[in-house]
Amino acid sequence: MRSEMIFVALGREQNRYMLSQLIAKATRKLHRPHTRVPDTMNDALALFGAAHTGAEAATLEPALAELRKVA
């Protein structure tokens, strides 16, 4: 659920307003044509949450590269 993703991402940014601004910016940069915006928002939240939980860079880098390639 998105609410769980938000709570995980809040570990990176404690201010909810700043988190919403970061997610909005990430959504605009990562959004691909012909995809749903909520799916892109979920991807951005997952990336922020994974960065906070200390997921290894090896697991994050392919996902980021794929998103940058398409965007």
Summary of the structure (lengths in Angstrom):
residues: 71
radius of gyration: 11.7
end to end distance: 24.7
largest distance: 32.4
contacts: 175
relative contact order: 0.17
helix: 76%
strand: 0%
